[in-house]
């Protein structure tokens, strides 16, 4: 992605970014999160105290939006195949009561959604794309 595309996406509302995330991930069959060395996936607490697993639709967006403290810890974007995400990651996060931070921007603004809602949206979009 070029800088203009990235900035245009980041300037959209949280709802518009969520909808873009669902469409893009259904089309390209992957989601992107951040990993820190051997410690695993980046998960943070939001302003309400809920744990959030941030996700992006593209590697470049994950890199640009990597939060300061995670960047200083060496966080790197990592893709997750969509089928593995839906079958393994989502159920794990549901059982741990961890939300998904969908396409947060540089200021940590975005939608935190529960696993059931995100899975339903992605599966519906995949069905419409691959019919």
Beta strands, then each sheet from edge to edge (+ up, - down):
strand 1: 30-36
strand 2: 40-41
strand 3: 44-45
strand 4: 51-55
strand 5: 76-81
strand 6: 99-102
strand 7: 111-113
sheet 1: 2+ 1- 5+
sheet 2: 3+ 4- 6- 7+
end
